[in-house]
Every structure is written in structure tokens, then in C-alpha cells.
């Protein structure tokens, strides 16, 4: 099912917003570490995937100490990671077609095999009792029920649509950015059926997304250098050119406690904070060069953003101003 959208282009305003936040970096002690995605638990502990070395990393912000856990399957290439409400740490083993769960108390990891049409799991999220995931390489998405071991996999409507970033809305429905097309997918969590919203510009390539409490779907247009917002009820799309221009390559994105939309410009080594109330943008430089923030998460309880600084072997932290 395809829903067409209405676009509204919005002028860019890069305006300083008081003291510029800084990024604190935590270097990984393991040589060749490649942090891909971060996640944060209710206790404030940060978990991340080391894709190159096939480890799951644990960072304690209070001490700066890092502990890593090898995945049971060697060279599994862990990609995405998420912490479930019970504290379990779930990751996608992209190179071997598995999902894994790390018990934070014991460090024990249990792996679950995925079927042949989901051999390259990409990003996981938790929705109810299920672990949802995308498979960018297989043009599929699906879920695992850990209690039964049951897996359901669905094929995206458009061939080669590259289901990529995935987020849950407040109502439990699932949103998927389709990097190979100019479409966002809205998935019914019961049936798995996807309704598509076509973005107005054929060259748009949404990569990652975040869903606000009001249902607005924010996305990074990696190809065109834009931040976008979809209002599902009306199909309205608004767009803001990223400060770094067409080559800025917007990537990881999150909605923080301060109400701003934070995202990475992979092409400029910069984090951007966007205020949806005023349209103002603030740029925060990443201290270490060549960092690519593929994914970021907000720790609302502590007012922090966590970034995986891929290409630098580091995890980044931004402390947000108090509301």
C-alpha cells in the first residue's frame, strides 16, 4: 500500500543556542575496534557492537571502564544493538545470519538462527515481546519471538528497497527507512504488512529515522543532504537542508530529552542539533577526525546522547543542557 506525500521546503537557519555542547570520547582498548552502533540501558550502562573484532562492548560511564564479550560465532560481524526492558542486550550478527542476546549479569550469550531470507540482519529494536530487525541485503524485515524461537520474515514491497533504519512508534507500530528508494515504510506489528509513504523527491534516500511522541517521523536523507519530517496522518513532508550541504551525508539520528533532533553529518565530521520549534540548527564538531556516526541513542534519564564513532575506535557522549 502506497501513500503519497506533500512536501514543504523549509529555510535553513543556523543559529547559535548558547554554550556549544562538546563531545567526550571514550577510546576502546581493543586494537582495530570498530564501534558500529550504541545502546544504553536503564542503569546508564552503554553497550556497543565492535563489528570488526566481533565483540559486544560494555562501557561504564562512571568509571570509563570498558569490558568486551566475544560473540559465540567467530567473525559474526555484530552490527546493531538494543537493550530490552529486562536488561537483555540484543544484537544482529550480520555476517552469519543470527540474532544474539547477552545476559548482562552473567555475560552469557545465546544466539538464534534466522532463515535464509534474513541472512544479513541489520538493525534490531524491541517491540513488546519481540525483536524486530531489518535486513538491508535481503530486502526483508521481520521479528523473533525469543520465548518460542519463532521467526517471521516479510519482503519489502519494492525490490532492492534496502530496508535500513528501524524505529518503533508509541503505538507499537514499526517504521522502516528504505535506503534504496525514496520511501518510508510503516509496518503493522500484528500482520507485518507495510504501508509505504513516498517522499516527493525521487532522489531522496532515507537512511536512519526517529519517531517523536506526537508520531512525527524524522529521517536523514543521506543522498541529498537533508533532514526530513513526515506527518503520517496527513502525508505532509517538511525538509531542511543540512548545514554541510549536499555532500554532508546525514546519517545517525535521535530525539533527545531537550526536544531537539540530533543527527550526524558523516561527510563533515559534525553533529547537528535541530530545534523543531524555531527551525534553528547548531553544529557540534566531533573531536577526532574521520568519525562516522551510523547510529546514536538518547539516555533521557541522564540527559545524554551516545554515539558510536565508527572509524575512530571510540564511543562519544554529549551532555545536554538541563530542561
Secondary structure, DSSP 8 states (H G I E B T S, - for coil): -EEE-EEEEE--EE---SS---EEEEE-SSTT--EEEEEE-TTS-EEEEETTTTEEEEEETTTTEEEEEE-SSTT--EEEEEE-TTS-EEEEETTTTEEEEE-TTT--EEEEE--GGGSS---EEEETTEEEEEETTTTEEEEEETTTTEEEEEE-SSTT--EEEEEE-TTS-EEEEETTTTEEEEE-TTT--EEEEE-SSTT--EEEEEE-TTS-EEEEETTTTEEEEEETTTTEEEEEE-TT-TTS-EEEEEE-TTS-EEEEETTTTEEEEE-TTT-EEEEEE-SSTT-EEEEEEEETTTTEEEEEEETTTEEEEEE----
